[in-house]
Amino acid sequence: MGHSEKPLLRALSGEAVWPPPMWLMRQAGRYLPEFRALRDRADFLTRCMTPDMAVEITLQPIRRYAMDGAILFSDILVLPWAMGLSLEFIEGRGPVMSPVRSAADVDRLSPGRVAEVTEPVQEALRRLAVELPSETTLIGFAGAPFTVACYMVEGESAREFPTTRSFMLREPAVFDRLMAILTEATAEMLVRQIAAGAEAVMLFDSWAGLLPPPLFRRHVIEPARQIAAFIRARYPDVPLIGFPRLGGVMVAEYAENTGVDALALDGSADLSVVRGMLKTPVTLQGNLDPLILKEGGDAMVKAARSIRDSMRGHPHVFNLGHGVVPQTDPEHVAALVRAVRDV
């Protein structure tokens, strides 16, 4: 199947495809028994950096559900780790890194190492490009600079990332430098993913919603705009999906000023309202609440169809508003796929 016939690529290029193509954030993961079987063999980072494992994990939900998109199994923190930061995933606590909290810490980062260190990621994409069914779109991704900076400065996950935001306000020049390094490295990493076979790429800005509008423009919109321009100059036909999670009323400005091809929305957004706010045509992606999927049943089917039907006649990719939660029954995902595709 050629590029142009893949349903997901058609939707991302602005076509209203019916029923909408679908894939789920974190569709490869802990809710699947076949993933858990692999998990016992290696730690998280090893799974990301071993092509055999990354390919297998990426393919698991495709075999099970025939999703329209296969998103590479990796993590947004592979980038800072590749720049030389220590990274450990601790059960019950999440990712823990050596924090970056001074100009000296920023100076120690080695963006020049990233290409070489992340070569296994490119290898996984090259294999997936060959192994995926012909109608499935291969999606690469990266964390957006602000979200990655949150983990780097905080040194771990946090509810509101207070250390990061204080640092950003107290040391704006140092924070800007960190953001500039991340913006360039992220753009280059996404271009390498495309060169290895990714047909679309997504920028995850999970903590975008923490910032007030002026800082949202500076640290969420501006880096995404630069990344989109960098990709477009090299691969004008590869779509970029932007996900400024919990961006609220700023999401329309994000869509217009970044130049993303698709705007992914979290569960708090009303797709029809956002569509009405947009001055430029952009594909919308989302946005069923993952907890509605976890509970399943008729309420889930109704909620999913309501989102799907509200976007009929407009370019839309059905997805969740955030990742599949680990406690989700795989049968609920199967029921969701049927609900969205059964017209």
Wavefront OBJ file of the C-alpha trace (Angstrom):
o trace
v 0.000 0.000 0.000
v 1.449 3.359 -1.017
v 1.974 6.228 1.363
v -1.132 8.064 0.195
v -3.497 5.137 0.763
v -2.681 4.629 4.443
v -5.758 5.840 6.375
v -3.744 7.516 9.141
v -1.531 9.428 6.698
v -4.585 10.530 4.741
v -6.185 11.902 7.918
v -2.950 13.601 9.006
v -2.687 15.267 5.617
v -6.087 16.881 6.153
v -8.540 14.389 4.690
v -11.769 13.551 6.532
v -11.519 9.743 6.584
v -14.566 7.754 7.806
v -14.477 5.879 10.088
v -11.520 7.796 11.490
v -8.167 6.003 11.679
v -7.154 5.156 15.230
v -4.220 4.308 17.450
v -3.704 4.769 21.198
v -1.016 6.460 23.217
v 0.785 3.748 25.239
v -0.958 1.059 23.169
v 2.193 -1.030 23.625
v 2.493 -1.571 27.317
v 1.802 -3.016 30.690
v -1.884 -3.763 30.139
v -0.908 -6.500 27.614
v 0.090 -9.920 29.003
v 2.543 -10.407 26.103
v 4.283 -7.160 27.129
v 4.496 -8.233 30.757
v 6.121 -11.515 29.664
v 8.897 -9.501 28.000
v 9.171 -7.090 30.914
v 10.546 -9.784 33.170
v 13.505 -10.301 30.822
v 15.021 -6.813 30.841
v 14.758 -3.396 32.478
v 12.909 -0.552 30.771
v 15.890 1.190 29.175
v 17.259 -2.115 27.870
v 13.895 -2.800 26.220
v 13.989 0.628 24.552
v 17.569 0.211 23.343
v 17.406 -3.422 22.142
v 15.946 -3.413 18.604
v 14.580 -6.979 18.835
v 12.586 -6.069 21.938
v 11.502 -2.591 20.821
v 10.236 -4.024 17.508
v 8.368 -6.878 19.199
v 6.724 -4.548 21.754
v 5.721 -2.061 19.019
v 4.122 -4.869 16.981
v 2.141 -6.474 19.842
v -0.883 -4.112 19.723
v -0.812 -4.129 15.909
v -1.155 -7.931 15.844
v -3.908 -7.796 18.430
v -5.975 -4.832 17.250
v -4.720 -3.869 13.746
v -4.323 -0.230 14.816
v -3.828 2.265 11.965
v -0.714 3.645 13.634
v 2.225 1.826 15.225
v 4.116 4.126 17.570
v 7.705 3.173 18.234
v 8.247 1.706 21.706
v 10.698 4.107 23.358
v 10.682 6.893 25.947
v 10.995 10.676 25.903
v 13.897 10.461 28.384
v 16.099 8.507 25.980
v 17.263 11.913 24.670
v 18.664 13.373 27.942
v 20.081 9.933 28.786
v 21.843 9.892 25.407
v 23.300 13.331 26.288
v 24.985 11.779 29.321
v 22.500 12.032 32.204
v 22.023 9.016 34.445
v 18.547 7.507 34.160
v 16.862 4.853 36.224
v 13.226 3.741 36.234
v 12.266 2.889 39.806
v 9.090 0.898 40.478
v 6.487 3.085 42.154
v 8.536 6.239 41.644
v 9.099 6.463 37.900
v 12.135 7.935 36.167
v 14.998 9.289 38.294
v 17.777 11.360 36.680
v 20.808 13.335 37.814
v 19.269 16.842 38.002
v 20.408 19.750 35.787
v 20.270 22.874 37.941
v 23.176 25.133 36.963
v 25.036 26.526 33.967
v 27.784 23.965 34.674
v 25.238 21.139 34.532
v 23.997 22.401 31.157
v 27.615 22.621 29.899
v 28.170 18.973 30.752
v 25.428 17.779 28.381
v 26.776 16.133 25.206
v 24.283 16.600 22.355
v 26.987 15.389 19.980
v 26.641 11.850 21.391
v 22.922 11.491 20.690
v 23.075 10.179 17.110
v 25.479 7.388 17.993
v 23.861 6.403 21.305
v 20.358 6.267 19.804
v 21.396 4.188 16.777
v 19.453 1.152 18.169
v 16.281 3.291 18.003
v 16.909 3.963 14.293
v 17.573 0.250 13.776
v 14.219 -0.623 15.394
v 12.463 1.835 13.043
v 14.227 0.388 9.978
v 13.006 -3.078 10.949
v 9.474 -1.906 11.709
v 9.263 -0.173 8.314
v 9.738 -3.628 6.766
v 7.712 -5.715 9.223
v 4.554 -3.640 9.654
v 1.420 -4.427 7.629
v 1.255 -2.271 4.486
v -1.746 -0.245 5.710
v -0.164 0.661 9.082
v 1.584 4.011 9.556
v 4.863 3.997 11.509
v 5.000 6.849 14.049
v 8.186 8.201 15.627
v 8.157 10.600 18.563
v 10.045 12.758 21.011
v 9.305 14.639 24.183
v 8.916 18.362 23.630
v 11.743 20.489 25.076
v 9.760 21.950 27.991
v 8.488 18.565 29.202
v 11.933 16.959 28.883
v 13.445 19.950 30.719
v 10.924 19.395 33.547
v 12.313 15.908 34.199
v 15.915 17.061 33.750
v 15.702 19.934 36.244
v 13.428 18.190 38.753
v 15.450 14.972 38.471
v 12.225 12.947 38.656
v 8.511 13.193 38.035
v 6.605 15.661 40.209
v 3.045 16.866 40.474
v 3.660 20.479 39.526
v 7.413 20.514 38.815
v 8.027 23.388 41.307
v 11.834 23.163 41.163
v 11.808 23.428 37.375
v 9.471 26.401 37.306
v 11.410 28.252 40.022
v 14.649 27.591 38.126
v 13.069 28.853 34.887
v 12.058 32.103 36.625
v 15.242 32.605 38.662
v 17.755 31.599 35.979
v 16.016 32.463 32.701
v 19.252 32.650 30.687
v 20.416 29.188 31.822
v 16.957 27.724 31.264
v 16.804 29.291 27.788
v 20.146 27.670 26.977
v 18.901 24.287 28.118
v 15.774 24.783 25.987
v 17.852 25.774 22.936
v 20.006 22.634 23.257
v 16.901 20.452 23.660
v 15.084 22.096 20.737
v 17.954 21.466 18.343
v 18.645 17.918 19.588
v 14.941 16.998 19.446
v 14.547 18.298 15.881
v 17.637 16.361 14.776
v 16.448 13.207 16.544
v 13.038 13.342 14.827
v 14.678 13.848 11.431
v 16.848 10.765 12.091
v 13.709 8.798 12.987
v 12.121 9.848 9.677
v 15.280 8.888 7.786
v 15.022 5.437 9.433
v 11.405 4.936 8.361
v 9.004 6.940 10.560
v 6.159 8.180 8.346
v 4.784 10.635 10.910
v 6.241 12.024 14.136
v 4.697 13.257 17.366
v 5.899 15.797 19.899
v 4.690 15.052 23.442
v 4.469 18.160 25.649
v 2.899 16.441 28.645
v 3.468 19.338 31.071
v 2.664 22.241 28.701
v -0.413 23.066 30.791
v 1.710 24.143 33.785
v 2.737 27.398 32.109
v 0.945 30.776 32.026
v 0.345 32.150 28.490
v 3.526 34.262 28.027
v 5.727 31.354 29.154
v 3.606 28.879 27.183
v 4.359 30.940 24.063
v 8.057 31.054 24.880
v 8.686 27.477 26.024
v 5.935 25.437 24.319
v 4.902 27.191 21.086
v 8.280 28.605 20.022
v 10.310 25.361 20.373
v 7.555 23.398 18.568
v 7.568 26.000 15.783
v 11.341 25.634 15.369
v 11.142 21.833 15.397
v 8.304 21.832 12.830
v 10.286 24.186 10.552
v 13.437 22.042 10.863
v 11.513 18.891 9.889
v 9.584 20.598 7.082
v 12.787 21.907 5.486
v 14.035 18.324 5.141
v 10.859 16.230 4.908
v 8.031 18.506 3.735
v 5.574 15.610 3.387
v 6.011 13.994 6.798
v 3.265 15.115 9.208
v 4.008 16.348 12.720
v 1.483 15.801 15.515
v 1.781 18.242 18.429
v 0.418 17.371 21.872
v 0.394 20.375 24.261
v -1.359 18.441 27.036
v -3.711 20.435 29.287
v -2.959 23.509 27.162
v -6.540 24.742 27.638
v -7.413 27.860 25.671
v -3.825 28.080 24.348
v -4.174 25.029 22.084
v -5.642 27.011 19.152
v -2.725 29.446 19.269
v -0.375 26.459 19.458
v -1.922 24.902 16.336
v -1.776 28.161 14.388
v 1.694 29.325 15.374
v 3.681 26.085 15.426
v 2.773 24.800 11.976
v 1.938 21.282 13.240
v -0.200 19.188 10.894
v -2.255 17.678 13.697
v -3.222 18.809 17.170
v -3.573 16.042 19.759
v -5.951 16.936 22.571
v -6.210 15.668 26.135
v -9.459 14.462 27.672
v -10.355 17.868 29.120
v -10.781 19.460 25.670
v -13.997 19.530 23.643
v -13.007 18.688 20.053
v -15.919 20.596 18.528
v -15.112 23.719 20.556
v -11.427 23.559 19.618
v -12.334 23.034 15.968
v -14.405 26.227 16.133
v -11.447 28.134 17.608
v -9.013 27.153 14.850
v -8.312 29.702 12.128
v -6.117 27.296 10.160
v -7.136 23.817 9.015
v -5.511 21.200 11.207
v -6.299 17.540 11.894
v -7.489 16.887 15.450
v -6.398 13.790 17.358
v -8.051 12.372 20.463
v -9.446 12.325 22.982
v -11.240 9.636 24.997
v -10.369 9.705 28.705
v -8.163 6.638 29.404
v -10.124 5.983 32.616
v -13.359 5.659 30.605
v -11.528 3.004 28.560
v -10.329 1.320 31.756
v -13.929 1.046 33.029
v -15.212 -0.137 29.637
v -18.794 -1.212 28.989
v -21.643 0.678 27.294
v -20.566 4.015 28.778
v -17.188 3.665 27.062
v -18.750 2.751 23.708
v -21.113 5.733 23.978
v -18.329 8.172 24.911
v -16.094 6.939 22.083
v -18.843 7.179 19.465
v -19.830 10.627 20.681
v -16.243 11.847 20.100
v -16.049 10.070 16.747
v -19.415 11.347 15.497
v -18.788 14.935 16.610
v -15.821 15.038 14.199
v -17.513 13.464 11.178
v -16.639 15.346 7.995
v -13.490 16.823 9.565
v -9.960 15.407 9.579
v -9.738 13.392 12.796
v -7.573 10.638 14.252
v -9.257 8.754 17.079
v -7.045 8.366 20.144
v -7.099 8.758 23.907
v -6.529 11.975 25.824
v -3.465 10.405 27.478
v -1.864 6.946 27.607
v -3.613 3.625 28.233
v -3.424 2.953 31.974
v -1.763 -0.342 32.996
v -4.914 -1.671 34.742
v -6.893 -1.637 31.445
v -8.433 -4.939 30.343
v -7.190 -5.773 26.795
v -10.800 -6.747 25.975
v -11.867 -3.147 26.603
v -9.393 -2.006 23.961
v -10.825 -4.581 21.532
v -14.330 -3.242 22.290
v -13.113 0.323 21.692
v -11.658 -0.607 18.317
v -14.980 -2.187 17.316
v -16.945 0.830 18.592
v -14.899 3.314 16.568
v -14.710 1.239 13.375
v -18.276 -0.075 13.342
v -20.256 2.393 11.277
l 1 2 3 4 5 6 7 8 9 10 11 12 13 14 15 16 17 18 19 20 21 22 23 24 25 26 27 28 29 30 31 32 33 34 35 36 37 38 39 40 41 42 43 44 45 46 47 48 49 50 51 52 53 54 55 56 57 58 59 60 61 62 63 64 65 66 67 68 69 70 71 72 73 74 75 76 77 78 79 80 81 82 83 84 85 86 87 88 89 90 91 92 93 94 95 96 97 98 99 100 101 102 103 104 105 106 107 108 109 110 111 112 113 114 115 116 117 118 119 120 121 122 123 124 125 126 127 128 129 130 131 132 133 134 135 136 137 138 139 140 141 142 143 144 145 146 147 148 149 150 151 152 153 154 155 156 157 158 159 160 161 162 163 164 165 166 167 168 169 170 171 172 173 174 175 176 177 178 179 180 181 182 183 184 185 186 187 188 189 190 191 192 193 194 195 196 197 198 199 200 201 202 203 204 205 206 207 208 209 210 211 212 213 214 215 216 217 218 219 220 221 222 223 224 225 226 227 228 229 230 231 232 233 234 235 236 237 238 239 240 241 242 243 244 245 246 247 248 249 250 251 252 253 254 255 256 257 258 259 260 261 262 263 264 265 266 267 268 269 270 271 272 273 274 275 276 277 278 279 280 281 282 283 284 285 286 287 288 289 290 291 292 293 294 295 296 297 298 299 300 301 302 303 304 305 306 307 308 309 310 311 312 313 314 315 316 317 318 319 320 321 322 323 324 325 326 327 328 329 330 331 332 333 334 335 336 337 338 339 340 341 342 343
